[in-house]
Amino acid sequence: MRNLGLVASVLFGFSLLSQPALADKRIALVIGNSAYQNVIKLANPANDAAAMTETLKAANFDIVEARKDLKATEMRRTLRDFADKARDADVALIYFAGHGIEVDGTNYLIPTDALLERDTDVYDEAFSLERILVTIEPARKLRLVILDACRDNPFVKNMKRTTASRAIPRGLAKVEPASPNTLIAYSAKAGSTALDGDSKNSPFTAALVRHIATPGLDLRKAFGFVRDDVMKNTSNRQEPYVYGSLGGDDVPLVPVAVVATSPAVNVQAETRRDYELALQLATKDGWNAFLTQHPDGFYASLAKSQLAKLAAEDAHSAASEKARLATEEKTRLAAEGARKAEQTKAAADARAAENARIAAEKLKTAEQERAAAGERARAAAEARVDAGKPDTPSAGPQLATLPAPTADVSRTPAPADLPRQVQVELQRVGCLQGSVDDTWTVASRKSLERFNRYASTKFDAKTASTDALDAIRAKSARVCPLVCTHGSEVNGDRCVKIVCRAGTFLNDDNECEKKRSRTEAKRNVPRRERDESDRPQTQARAFRVQPSGQIVCDNGGCRPVRPGCRLVSRDMRIGLTNVEVCN
């Protein structure tokens, strides 16, 4: 019977972990660039983006951001903001309709204010496909980029080539995503161009909105249907293509809504049975899986108490081991006669580790007592239910028998680890100055003060605290602004080097400025400054001392009197003599 109970508990743990997770968070960014300023405007991208936006909203995406006719600065800001939203997303999608171009095998999406007078301007005025992929990189399950940007590009006709060997072919280049679970869909195969069509929408987008949001339809099959429709409607002149790969399971963009068809059951009895099996399993995974299935109510409170107890026990074990190692190090240094500074530091580390161990032991005892009190309350409540009393363990009076809930200890680090955890979170939100360390340094204090300034909080920066840790963890995006040194500029979440065009240089204002010839530079200098610059040479010539033509003789022989000196007759008690005197 004991083995059967163990097997049942293990099977229960796996069954809990295999239950469907909460609904995935799906976000999308839709861009339609039609009103190009320096080439002929496009008719369809704005309509295509509007159709795609409505399709995704109807598919119940959590976030659908629609943007049209973006200039370079607007497009850069939009991508940066969307990258922040992708940090906690499961599915991230970017759709772009407009002009695209390939230069030397790299694909670029073109904003509406691009000029592209020469081929190298694409590096400054357009956005590489790699930049788009970086924007959605944080998404956990699926990253999808859809480009209806393979049109015949008018920029290429008037673009000057700085290098004769630089290739600028038609359409976009083939691409292989480096990250798994990433798909990139082209409206036309690499090296070919797409058609705008005669209707309101392009053939590609018209087929896309017809198939991509079909509930339960795998994305690869959906894009296969899109390909068939486009080839049929363009008489095989245009073939959409998808690059990247997914796993063996179906990956629909819109999951099928699950409708409960099972007969009604006694939910409270089922929750009680699941709790008892989780109690036998007695692992963090088992309790977390139980809370996923039963997040609220009497038994959920008990489960959280059990989870907190396990976390406190683990923290106590870690703190005890750290205290033991610190004591051994202190003893070793004393026995080896190490320097006094080393022994002092070791003694301080040992005291801190011992204090952390004591705090962890108190926390463990408190959580064990709280869990035990919860079990006593559960036993009393279930006894009343089994005796046929009208109240149930989930009723209000029984909840009062539990001790007051404490903070979620499963996320609370041991006191000795608190400085590192706070520093890690400060680094995530862009506020950490310096590197992550186990101690709370001056740089750590300045980093928390910086967080207080930009997050409008008032945490004491002298020490690391759990309140500060929870507040920083609650921030899902960057808090402190990114500051770049001279010679670089902000690009998303990174500082990139500023590359100036030929004939320009980077000035003190961190901007590219046109170089001036020497004649222009001297012409622009005020006359007074030019006079001042010439004056020292004139004065030097005026004060140049001419040779005197006199000769002086001494024990070393005779020689001309040095410039600026003169001969003076002096009584040397033996007779008059000439002496060279210099001012």
N, C-alpha and C positions, 0 to 999 in steps of 0.2 A: 504493500500500500504506500509505503514511504517513497519508493522509486516511482510509482505511478503519479504521486503528487508532484514530485520533482519534474517529471516529464511534462505533466500538465502545465506547470508554472512556466517552464521554458517555452513550450508551444504558445502559451498565452502571450509571453513577451514578444515573440516573433510576430504573432498575429496583430498585436498592437502597433508594432513598428511598420507593418505592411499595409495599414489602413490608409485610405486616400488622404493626402495632406490638404491643408486649407487651400482655397482658390489662389492660383498664381497671380502675382501683380504684373499686369501688362501695360506698357506705356508705348506711345508712338509719337514721332515727330514727322510732320508732312510739310514739305516745302515745294512751292510752285513758282518758278521764275519765268515770267512772260515778258515784262516790260524792260527789256535790255536797252540801255541808253546809247550804245555806240554801234549796234548792228540792228537789223530789222527785228521788230518785236515778234514773239511767238504767240500764236493764238491759243493753243491747247493747254500748256502747263497749268495755268490758273484753274481751268475747268477740270483737268485731271486731278489736281490736288484737292479741289472741293469734293469731287466724287469719292476719292480715297478717304477723305476725312469723314464723310457721312457713313461710309462702309465700316470703318473702325469704330465709330461711336455706336452704330447699331450693333456691333459685336461686343459691346459692353467693355471696351478697354477702360482701364482706370484713368489714364491720362491720354488725351489726344490733343497735341499742340499743332495748330495750323498756322503756317507763315507763308507769305507770298511776296515776290519781288524784293528779295533781300539784297542789300548792298554788302560789301565785304565786311564792314564793321558790324553790321546787324547780324550777318550770318555767323561771324566768329562768336558774338555774344550769345546767340541762340544755341549753338553747339555746346558752349561752355555750360550754360544753364541746364541743358538737357542731360549733360554728363552727370551733373549733381543728382538729378532725379533717377538716373539709371543705377545708382549705387545700391539701392534696396529693391530693384526690380528683378523679376524672374524672366520676363520676356521684354526685349527692347527692339523697336522697329523704327527705321528711318526710310522715308520715301522721298525721292527727289525727282522733280520733273523740270527740265530746262536744258541748258547747253552743258555738254561735257567734252573733254579733250584729252588725248593721250600725247605725252611728250617723253620720248626715250623710254617707253614701256611703263610709265607711271600715269595713272588716271587722275584727272582734276575736274572738279565741279566748279562752274563759273558763276559768280554773283553778277547782279544786273549792272553794276557800275564798272565792270572790268573794261580795260582798253586794249591790252595785249598787243601793243605795237611791235614787240619783238618776242621771240620764243622764250627768252629767259624771264619775261614779265610774269609768266604763269606761276613762278615760285612765290611772287609777292601778292598777286592779285586774285589767285584762285585757291581752292582747298583740295588737297590730295585725298584720295579715297582712304588712305591710311589714317588721315585725321578723322574721317567719319567713323572708321572702325574703332579708333581709340575712344570715341565718345560713348559707344555702347558696350565697351569691353566689360564694365562691372556687372552686367546682367548675368544672372546665375545659370539659366537654363537654355535660353535661345537668343541669338543675336541675328537680326535680319535686316539687310540693306537692299532696297529695291530702287533701281535707277532707270527711269524713262528719260535717259539723257544721251542716247546714241544717235542723235539727229545729225544731219549734214551741217558741219559747223562753219559759219561764215567768218569767224575770226581768222581761220587758217589762210584765207585767200590773201589778206593784206599783211600778214605777219612777217616781219623781217627775221631772217635766220642769222644768228650770231655765229653759228658753226654749221658748215655745209653738211657735215655728217649727222647732224641731229635729226632724228626721225620724228615726223608728226603725221602718222597715218590716219585713215578714216576710222570713225567709231572709237571704241574703247579697247584697251588691252586686256588680255586674259589675266585673271588674278587667282591666286590660291590663298585663301584665308589661313593665317597661322594659328588661330584659336579654334578649339573644337566647338561643335554645335553652332557654327556660323555659316549662314548662307548669304550669297550676293547674287541677286537676280538682275540680269540685263534685259532691256527691251529688245535688243538685237545681239546676236552672237558677236564675240570679239572680232574686230576688224571690219565689221559691217555697220550700216546705218539703219535707223528705224524710220518709219513713215508716220506722219502726223494724221493721215486719213482725211476723209471728207466730212466726218461727223463732228459732234461737239467734243468727243474724247478721242485720244489716240487709240489705235487697235489694241495696243498692249494694255493700257489702263482699262479699257472697256472690258477686256477679257478678265483682267485682274479682279475688278470689283465683282465680277460674276461668280468667281470660284474661290478666292482666297479665304473668305470668311465663312465658308460652309462648315457648320458644326461637325466636329469629329473627323474631318477630311485631312489626311496627312498632307503636310506642306509639299512634299515631293510630288505627290499625285496631283495636288492643286495646280502646281506650276506646269505639270504635264498637260493638264486640260487647257491652261492658258496658252501654252505653245501650240496645241492643236488648233485652237480658235484663231490665233493670230496668223498662222500659216495658211489656214483656209481663207481668211478674209483678205489676205495680201497676195493670194495666188503664189504662195511659197517664196515670196521675195523677202520676207522677214521672218527670222527664226529666233525667238527668245531663248535665253540660255541661263542656267543656274550653276554657280560655282560654290564649292564647299561641300561638306558632308554632315550627315546626322547619324545617330545610332540605329539599332535594329527596330526599336519601338516606333509606333506611329507618333508623329509630332504635329498635332493639329494647332493651327493658330487660334481657333475657337473651340474649346472642349465641349463635349456633349453634356447638356444639363442632366444630372442624375435625379430621377424621380423615385422616391421611396415607394416600393410596392409590397414590402413585407408586412405581415399582419401586426396589429398592435401588441406590444409586449409590456410587461411590468418593468418600466424603465428603472425604478428604484432598486428592484431586486437584481436586475442585470448590473447596475452600477456597484451594488454591494458585492456581487460575485467577482467582478473585475478587480475591485479594490483588494479583496482577500487574496486573489491570485498574485497581484502585484506585490502584496506584502510578503508572500512566500518567495518571490523572485528577489526582492530587496536590492535592486540596482537602480542607478540613476536613469538608465535607458528605460527601464520598466516604468518608473514613476513618471518620467516625461511623456512616455507613450500613453499612460493612463490619463494624464492631464490634457493631452491632445483630444482624447475621446470624451472626457468629462471635465471641462474647464471650470465649471461653477458648482456651487452647492457644498453640502456638508462633507462629502467624501473628498472633494477637491481640496478643501481646507486641510483635511487629514493628510492627503498626499503631499501637499506643499510642506507640511511640517516634517514628514518623513524625508523628503528631499533635502530640506534644510539641515536635518540631523546628519545625513550622509555627507553633505558638503562641509559641515563643521568638523566631522571626524577626519575627513581628508585634510582639511586645513591644519588640524592639530597634529596629524602625523607629519606633514611637511614641516611645520614649525619646530617640532621636536627633533627631527633629523637635522635641521639647520642649526639648532642650538647645540646639538651634540658635536657637529663638525666644528663650530666656532670655538667650543671649549677645548677640543682636541688641538686645534691650531694654536690657541693661547698657551696651552701646556707645552706644546712642541717648541715654540719660540722661546719660552722661558728656560726650557732644558738646554737648548742650544746656545743660550746666551746672546740672543739676537739684539739688535740695537734697541735702545729705549723707545724710540718713536714707533718702531714696528710692534713692540710689546704693548705699548699704550693703545695703538689702533686695534690690535687683536683683542685687548681687554674690553674696549668699547663695543666692538662687534659682538663679543660674547654676551655682554650685558643686554644689548639691544635684542639679540636673538632669544635670550632667556625671557625678556619681557614679552616678546611676541609669543613665545610658547605659553606663557602663563595666560595671556589674553585669549589665545586660541583654546586653551583648556577650559577656561571659564565659559567661552561661547559654546564649546562642545557639551559641557554639562547642562547649560541652560536649554539647548536644543533637544538634548536627550530627555530632559524632564518635560519639556513641552510636548514632545511626541508621545511620551508615556501618558501624560494627562489626556491627550487626544484619544488615545486607545481606550482609556478608562471611560471617557465620555461615549465613545462608540459602542463599547460593550453594554453600557447602561441603556443607551437608546435602542439598540437592537434587541435587548432583552424585553423592553416594553413592547416593541413591535411583534416579537415572537409570542408574547403573552396575549396578543389580540387587542392591545390598546389602540385608540384611534389615531394617536400622533405617530409620525414617522421620523426617521433620523434626519430628514431634510427640513423638518419643521423648525420654526423660529426658536422655541424654548430650548431645544437641544444645542443650538449653536452657541448659546450663552455659556454652556459648560466648557467650551474650549478656551484655552488661554488666549489672550489678545495676540493677533498675528503680528509677527515681526517682519523686518525687511527680507527680501528674497536673498537668503544666504548663498544660494547656489551661484549667484553672480557676484557675491562679495568676496574679495580676495583676503588672504591672511594679512594681518597688519604689516608683516615684513615685506610683503609683495605689493602693498598699496602704492608706494612711490612709483614703481615701474609701471603699474597699470594706469595710473593717472598720466604719466608721461607718454605711454603708448597712445592713449586717447587724445591727448593734446597734439601729438604728431599727426593723427588721423584728420583732425579738423584744421591743421595748418598753423597751429600756435606754438609748437615746441621750438625753442631755441637751443641748439646743441643736440646731443645724442641721448638715447634712452639709457638710464643707469638705475642701479638698485638703491641709490641714495637721493635724497631731496636736496639738490644743490641750489646755488644762487641762480643759475640759468633756469632751473625748474620753477623757482618763485617768479622770476620775470615772465616765464611762459604763462603761468596761471594768471598773473596780473594782466597780461595781454588778452587772455581769454575773457577775463572780467570786463575789460574795456569794450570789446567788440560784441560780447554776448549780453551786456548790461546786467552782470551778476556781481556779487560782492563777497566771494569766498575768501577766507583767510589764506593768503599765499605763503605764509610761513611754514605750513605743514600740508601734507597730502591728506585729504579727507574723503570719506565715502560719499558725502553729499556732493562734493565737487565732481567725483568720478561719475556719479549717476547723471549729473547735469550735462557733463561733456558727452557721455554715451547717448544722451537723448538727441544730440545734434546729428542729423543724417548727412549734412553737407559741410563744406568748408566754412569756418567762422572767421578766422583771421585772414586778411587779404594777403595775396602772394606778392612779395617784394623782390624785384630782380635788381642785380647790380648793373653798373654802367656797361653798355655793350650787349645787353640782352633785354628781352621784352617778354611780357606775360603771353602765353599761348595755352589757353585752357588751364590745366593744373601744373604747367611746367614753365620754366624760363628757357627761352630759346635764343640763340645767338642772332644778333641783327646783322644781316648781310646787305651791304650797300652796293648799288649798281656801279659799274665802271664809270669813272669820272666824278664820283662823289666820295665823301668821307663822313665818318661819324663824328658829329660835333659834341660839345659839352652838354647839350640838351638832350642827348641820346637820340638824335634825329640825323638822317642822311642829308648832307648838304653838298651842293655842287662845288667842285674845286675851282679856284680862280687862278688865272695866270699871274706871274710876278708883276707884269705891267699893271694889271687890274688891281692887284693888291696894293701897289705903291700909289696908284691913282686915288684909291679910296682912303688913304691915310691923310688926315688934315695937314695943311701947310705948316702949322706951328709944330706938329710932331716931327715932320721931316726936317725942319730947321734945327730942332733940338737934337735929332739924331746925328746931324752933320757937325754940330757945334764942338763936341769934344775933340775931334780931329783938328779943327781950326785952332783951338786953344793950345793943343799940344805943339803945333807948328810955331805958334807965337811965343811960347815959353822955351823953345829949344835953345840951349846955351851954346854959343860959338866958342871954339878954342881960343885961349888968350895969347898964344905965341910965346909964352915965357918958359924958361927952363929951370928946373930945380935939381941940385946935386946933393947927395948924401953918401953914406957909407956904401950903399948899393950901386952907386953910379949916378949918372945924369939922365933925366927923362923930362918930357914936356909936362907942364902943369895941367892937371886934370880939368875938364870942363866944370865950371862953377866954382873953382878954387882960385887963390891968388897968392903971391909971394909977400911975406911980411918980414922985415928986418928985426931981429931980436938980439938982446945982449945975453949971450950964453956964458958970461963971466970969463970966458977965454977970449972972446972977440965977437964982433958982429957976424951974424950969419943969417941967411935967408931961410925962412920956414914956410912950407905950404900950408895955408889955412883954408879949410872948406866950410861953408855955412851949413 
